[in-house]
Amino acid sequence: MSCESHVQGLIHKYLDGDATESEKKELYLHVETCEECGLHLRELKKVIAFTQSASHIEAPANFTNQLMMNLPPKKQSSRWKNHLRKHPILVAAAIFMLLMSTSIFSAWSGNSDKVSVSGSGNIQINKEEGIVTIPEGETIHGDLVVRNGELNVEGNVEGNVLLVNSKPYYASTGEIAGEIEEVNQALEWVWYNTKNFFAEVVSVFDSEEE
């Protein structure tokens, strides 16, 4: 980003919930005039929403055993050892990508027809019809994630909404204060959030160097 590191610091404080009212006001005014910072803030919010939505994801119970059984026979190779020692960050990144992709694809395929909701408040779930309803007069504080269903908003949602293989329907009384993100393909989900994760990592390192 071309803006000074002070603005980047404000963005991180805001997302961590540590920003004061004056700092929030300063940030709001800045993102209204700076398209790049506004886009960066929205992307970070999406990363946070994805991380919260993926908190329930676990690798299959037999994943480790199957992985160990499929490993090729161990070979002694000093050259490979040297490569691993010289590039530990690349090795860690490759392992992270493998585990993340496997877990997300497993969760996506394993719950392809199951309606699920992540959020707090009076949320009505009709599993037979696949409809998730926020009743009129009800306010959901925080973010909301809906998987494999139709979101019927008659009340209010004060946070962001992530629709995974889902679709929204808004009543005349419904209102969502935050942003709405729809993800309907597993590969798109993995690629989009992986790209944003590494973009955030690079941003953090850049701000530390400054």
Secondary structure, DSSP 4 states (H G I P E B T S, - for coil): --S-HHHHHHHHHHHHT---HHHHHHHHHHHHH-HHHHHHHHHHHHHHHHHHHTTT----TTHHHHHHHTSPPP---HHHHHHHHH-HHHHHHHHHHHHHHHHHHHHHHHTSS--EEE--S--EEETTTTEEEE-TT-EE-S-EEEESSEEEESSEE-S-EEEES-EEEE-TT-EE-S-EEEE--HHHHHHHHHHHHHHHHHHHHHHHH-
